[in-house]
Amino acid sequence: MIVKYHIVKDGYVIGRGESHEDHLDQVLTYGGELIIGDSPSDLSPPPEPVKTYSQLRQSEYPSLADLADALYWKERGDDTKWCTYLAKCDDVKAKYPKTEAA
């Protein structure tokens, strides 16, 4: 028989789905408590993980293609793109400063 289930850990639903009842032991790969049936309405989804400053920076730094282009033109005597690239990196570093724990 196919049953609906959800997995709860620390008050949050961390997984849900349907499975044959003989295979329910395999759905607990992430730990938590297996509950048969629909998810109760008083449980909320897990919170979004907090990103580190380096993860936030990485998503906003200029691309490596921009770096390569800036270096190419710098080697040929035009450092305009190089200065622009460095300014963008400085802006990102200022927006997401290093944390004390880093």
ZALO-638998 format. One record per residue (C-alpha): residue number from 1; residue in three letters; z negated, y negated, x negated. Coordinates in nm, 3 decimals. Each point is the difference from the previous one (the first is absolute). Layout:
BEGIN
{NUM; Ala; {Z; Y; X}},
...
REM end
This chain:
BEGIN
{1; Met; {0.000; 0.000; 0.000}},
{2; Ile; {0.087; -0.351; -0.126}},
{3; Val; {-0.291; -0.248; 0.006}},
{4; Lys; {-0.034; -0.370; -0.071}},
{5; Tyr; {-0.252; -0.092; -0.268}},
{6; His; {-0.129; -0.293; -0.196}},
{7; Ile; {-0.198; -0.022; -0.321}},
{8; Val; {-0.286; -0.248; -0.023}},
{9; Lys; {-0.163; -0.115; -0.323}},
{10; Asp; {-0.259; -0.279; -0.024}},
{11; Gly; {0.069; -0.107; 0.359}},
{12; Tyr; {0.376; -0.036; -0.047}},
{13; Val; {0.286; 0.220; 0.112}},
{14; Ile; {0.170; 0.104; -0.325}},
{15; Gly; {0.244; 0.247; 0.150}},
{16; Arg; {0.130; 0.135; 0.327}},
{17; Gly; {0.266; 0.230; 0.126}},
{18; Glu; {0.073; 0.328; 0.171}},
{19; Ser; {-0.032; 0.346; -0.147}},
{20; His; {-0.018; 0.363; 0.099}},
{21; Glu; {-0.368; 0.074; 0.049}},
{22; Asp; {0.012; 0.279; -0.262}},
{23; His; {0.101; -0.254; -0.267}},
{24; Leu; {-0.255; -0.275; 0.066}},
{25; Asp; {-0.195; 0.083; -0.315}},
{26; Gln; {0.304; -0.118; -0.201}},
{27; Val; {-0.003; -0.352; 0.146}},
{28; Leu; {-0.330; -0.097; -0.166}},
{29; Thr; {0.161; -0.067; -0.338}},
{30; Tyr; {-0.146; -0.354; -0.012}},
{31; Gly; {-0.350; 0.099; 0.102}},
{32; Gly; {-0.178; -0.138; 0.302}},
{33; Glu; {-0.090; 0.151; 0.334}},
{34; Leu; {0.262; 0.179; 0.208}},
{35; Ile; {-0.018; -0.079; 0.371}},
{36; Ile; {0.223; 0.171; 0.255}},
{37; Gly; {0.159; -0.221; 0.265}},
{38; Asp; {0.113; -0.360; 0.020}},
{39; Ser; {-0.161; -0.263; -0.221}},
{40; Pro; {-0.291; -0.177; 0.167}},
{41; Ser; {0.073; -0.364; 0.079}},
{42; Asp; {-0.311; -0.127; -0.185}},
{43; Leu; {0.136; 0.108; -0.340}},
{44; Ser; {0.218; -0.239; -0.196}},
{45; Pro; {0.262; 0.068; -0.263}},
{46; Pro; {-0.117; -0.009; -0.362}},
{47; Pro; {-0.009; -0.344; -0.161}},
{48; Glu; {0.287; -0.101; -0.226}},
{49; Pro; {-0.087; 0.065; -0.364}},
{50; Val; {-0.086; -0.313; -0.194}},
{51; Lys; {0.265; -0.078; -0.260}},
{52; Thr; {-0.103; -0.088; -0.354}},
{53; Tyr; {0.112; -0.323; -0.161}},
{54; Ser; {0.248; 0.195; -0.215}},
{55; Gln; {0.158; 0.165; 0.307}},
{56; Leu; {0.032; -0.339; 0.169}},
{57; Arg; {0.151; -0.153; -0.314}},
{58; Gln; {0.245; 0.284; -0.048}},
{59; Ser; {0.155; -0.055; 0.341}},
{60; Glu; {0.068; -0.370; -0.072}},
{61; Tyr; {0.099; -0.011; -0.366}},
{62; Pro; {0.366; -0.083; -0.069}},
{63; Ser; {0.223; 0.303; -0.053}},
{64; Leu; {0.079; 0.162; -0.335}},
{65; Ala; {0.363; -0.097; 0.062}},
{66; Asp; {-0.113; -0.365; 0.007}},
{67; Leu; {-0.187; 0.058; -0.328}},
{68; Ala; {0.305; 0.156; -0.164}},
{69; Asp; {0.221; -0.286; 0.115}},
{70; Ala; {-0.250; -0.260; -0.122}},
{71; Leu; {-0.024; 0.168; -0.342}},
{72; Tyr; {0.378; 0.022; -0.027}},
{73; Trp; {0.043; -0.373; 0.057}},
{74; Lys; {-0.300; -0.087; -0.220}},
{75; Glu; {0.164; 0.185; -0.290}},
{76; Arg; {0.310; -0.212; 0.054}},
{77; Gly; {-0.193; -0.325; -0.021}},
{78; Asp; {-0.068; -0.074; 0.369}},
{79; Asp; {-0.368; 0.052; 0.083}},
{80; Thr; {0.023; -0.139; 0.357}},
{81; Lys; {-0.017; 0.344; 0.165}},
{82; Trp; {-0.272; 0.112; -0.244}},
{83; Cys; {-0.220; -0.297; 0.092}},
{84; Thr; {0.062; 0.062; 0.370}},
{85; Tyr; {-0.090; 0.368; -0.041}},
{86; Leu; {-0.325; -0.084; -0.180}},
{87; Ala; {-0.089; -0.263; 0.262}},
{88; Lys; {0.043; 0.259; 0.278}},
{89; Cys; {-0.225; 0.243; -0.189}},
{90; Asp; {-0.261; -0.275; -0.048}},
{91; Asp; {0.011; -0.079; 0.374}},
{92; Val; {-0.066; 0.365; 0.087}},
{93; Lys; {-0.286; 0.022; -0.250}},
{94; Ala; {-0.156; -0.315; 0.147}},
{95; Lys; {0.042; 0.131; 0.356}},
{96; Tyr; {-0.165; 0.334; -0.085}},
{97; Pro; {-0.249; -0.062; -0.284}},
{98; Lys; {-0.155; 0.287; -0.190}},
{99; Thr; {-0.319; 0.126; 0.156}},
{100; Glu; {-0.326; 0.024; -0.191}},
{101; Ala; {0.014; 0.382; 0.001}},
{102; Ala; {0.344; 0.009; -0.160}},
REM end
